[in-house]
Amino acid sequence: MSAEHDTSFIAQIESIQFGPNGSVATIAREEHLAPDETHKLYLAPENVYGDSVVIHGTAMFSYDAKHQKVVISQGPSLEAQTIANGNLGLLLANYRPVIDSPQIIAGRPTIPCSLVNRYTSVRVMRLWIDADTHLILQRETYHSNGTIASRLQFDNIKYTRDVPAEAFATPIPAGYQVVRGGSDGISSSDVEHVVKAAGFTPAGPRYLPEGFTILSADLTTVKGVKTLHMMYSDGVRSLSLFENAQSAAADFGKLKPNPTRVEAHDAWYVNDGPTTLLSWKDKGLNFALVGDLDLKELTAIAASVS
């Protein structure tokens, strides 16, 4: 869980998301200086070639070369929250680790480890862990029916701290537009304190899948809209509930939302590899659920929000 905070490297990494309409793969060169500086340059596919991301702690600078803009945001990404919650007790309470025979990944000896849900006996993730550094060199996630949802793998890696400082520089190129993402706000494991500061009466789920528990809550302001975010996890999978009272609908980005229903309410959803986003409105609030769960499970959670 903490290997990336202790290990510096230069690597080429391929990520594949398997969706209902095909797969999407990206290839990136990544330079990481422990504990928390990262530079990622996208090499493929063509529509993201030249884009880059620079991370300093919780600050993220995303450079969009084609549209000439820089998005500056705060806080860990949803991808980083998976497993990186660091709650080993929660993970072991809900998952049974199964160790397989050693394998070579990116020229390195690794220990393959499957994580099997103790309640459903379904394998949800498989990790290939570097035998020496404990860095995860390959990761696969699976749908509840056993089909693969995503794969992240290191094609090659060099462990070194010899990374030039300019790799982590964050200049704003001439002509680029600066877009501010989520601003710093209240963030705490004291959920009750954060909820009281929301400025509206929030709602929460009465139903969660077995093993899930709330970890934290935070308030962010995006484009003037105060949004409450509650984070749940079972130690491996993550679930986020976003809500606001200012008619700010969910942003689906480049993905086309599909219609569905949450009880009597119109709703919309998108799938992005193992992650599903479900959005709906109820009781004057706008809700969005984002998690490593299928639509049926998210809809059941959404229906219990009150």
Number of C-alpha atoms within 10 A of each C-alpha: 14 13 15 18 14 13 18 22 18 21 19 20 22 20 17 17 20 19 16 9 7 8 13 14 14 17 22 23 19 21 26 25 25 15 15 16 20 21 22 23 20 21 19 15 13 9 11 17 17 16 20 20 20 23 22 17 13 12 15 23 25 19 24 18 16 11 10 15 17 25 16 19 20 19 16 14 11 16 12 10 17 19 18 16 19 14 15 13 10 17 21 16 13 20 24 17 18 12 14 12 8 15 15 14 21 18 11 14 16 25 20 24 19 20 22 18 22 16 12 12 11 16 21 24 22 20 22 25 23 22 16 10 13 17 19 21 24 22 19 19 24 21 19 14 9 11 11 18 23 23 21 20 20 21 16 16 19 12 13 13 14 11 14 10 9 8 17 20 13 16 8 14 13 7 8 14 15 16 13 14 18 19 17 15 15 15 18 14 14 12 16 11 14 21 20 11 13 20 13 15 11 17 16 14 13 11 13 18 14 12 18 18 16 16 18 18 23 23 23 21 14 15 12 11 14 21 23 26 23 23 21 20 26 25 25 24 23 24 25 20 23 21 29 23 20 14 13 17 15 18 11 14 7 6 11 11 17 11 12 16 16 20 12 8 11 13 19 18 24 18 24 17 22 21 23 18 25 27 28 21 18 14 9 10 18 19 26 22 22 21 24 28 21 15 18 9 13 22 20 16 18 25 16 15 15 11
